[in-house]
Amino acid sequence: MMREARVQQKEPDRQPDSKMPDDPAYEVLVALRRIIRAIDIQSKRMSKICGLTTPQVVILQAIRDLGEVTTKQISDHVTLSQATVTTIMDRLEQHDLVERYRSVKDRRVVHTRLTTIGRQVLKKAPPLLHESFIDSFSCMGHSDQEKIVETLRQVAEMLGGGNLDAAPILDIQPPDAVG
C-alpha cells in the first residue's frame, strides 16, 4: 500500500494532452501544427481545383518559365533532386500535361515542354502558398527576417531535421496524387 502511494505522488497532476497556455514549448508546437495544417489545407485545395500537387504545379511553372528545358535544368530551378523531378514528370506525361522529346542537335538530350492541356491546367491552379509567404516575408524588416530564419533553424535542429535536404516548396502530399 505504501508503495502505491509513493508512485501516485510521483505522477504529474496534468494529463499530457491538457492545454498549457503559459508553456512556451506548447505555444511553439501549436504554431508548428498551424503551419502544417495551412500547408495541408492548401495542398488539398490545389488538388481539388486543378488535380495536381504543389510539386507538380511548381514543375509545370518551371517548364513554362524556362521554355525548352532538360530535367537537370528543372531540378536546379525548383531545388528538387533529378530523381524526384523525373518521377513527377513521368506522372505529368501520363496525364498529357507535358511531353518529352529528344533534341535534334544531340539525341542524348531530352527536352520537356508543356502541352496545351498542361497550359490550361496550370492556368486553373491557385497561387502557391510559398508565393504568398515570400510576399509577406519580403515586406518585413531585415532584422525581423533574420530572427525568424535563425529561430526556425533552431526549431528544425530540435526536431532532428537540421541536416535534412528540403526544397522551398510547401507541400505535404506525395508526388503521385494526380488522379
JOMOFEN-V876785 format. One record per pair of residues at least 6 apart in sequence whose C-alpha atoms are under 8 Angstrom apart, sorted by sequence separation. I is the first residue (numbers start at 1). GAP is how many residues later the second one is. D is the distance in whole Angstrom. If there is no record, write none. Layout:
I;GAP;D, I;GAP;D
//
This chain:
20;6;6, 21;6;7, 46;6;6, 47;6;6, 63;6;7, 75;6;6, 92;6;6, 93;6;6, 102;6;7, 103;6;5, 156;6;5, 157;6;8, 19;7;8, 46;7;6, 75;7;5, 93;7;8, 102;7;6, 103;7;6, 46;8;7, 102;8;4, 103;8;7, 137;8;7, 154;8;8, 89;9;7, 101;9;5, 102;9;6, 153;9;7, 43;10;6, 72;10;6, 75;10;6, 100;10;6, 101;10;5, 43;11;6, 63;11;7, 71;11;6, 74;11;7, 100;11;5, 101;11;6, 62;12;6, 100;12;4, 99;13;6, 100;13;7, 71;14;7, 98;14;7, 99;14;6, 59;15;7, 62;15;7, 71;15;7, 98;15;6, 99;15;6, 62;16;7, 98;16;4, 99;16;6, 97;17;6, 98;17;5, 97;18;5, 59;19;7, 96;19;7, 97;19;7, 58;20;7, 97;20;6, 98;20;6, 96;21;7, 97;21;4, 96;22;7, 97;22;8, 97;24;8, 59;26;8, 59;30;8, 56;32;6, 55;33;8, 56;33;8, 56;36;7, 60;38;8, 130;38;8, 70;39;7, 71;39;8, 130;39;6, 70;40;6, 71;40;7, 130;40;6, 70;41;5, 71;41;8, 129;41;7, 69;42;5, 70;42;6, 68;43;6, 69;43;5, 68;44;6, 69;44;7, 68;45;6, 67;46;7, 63;49;7, 64;49;7, 63;50;6, 64;50;7, 63;51;7, 60;54;7, 60;58;7, 61;61;7, 60;62;7, 57;65;7, 57;68;7, 50;71;6, 50;72;8, 50;74;6, 54;74;7, 49;75;7, 50;75;6, 49;76;7, 49;77;8, 46;79;7, 46;80;6, 91;85;7, 42;86;8, 80;86;8, 42;87;7, 80;87;6, 88;87;6, 91;87;7, 79;88;5, 87;88;8, 88;88;7, 78;89;7, 79;89;7, 39;90;7, 55;114;7, 54;115;7, 54;116;7, 55;116;7, 54;117;6, 53;118;8, 56;119;7, 53;120;7, 55;120;7, 53;121;8, 53;122;7, 53;124;6, 52;125;7, 53;125;7, 52;126;5, 51;127;6, 43;128;6, 51;128;7, 43;129;7, 43;130;7, 39;131;6, 40;131;7, 47;131;8, 39;132;6, 40;132;6, 39;133;7, 40;133;8
//
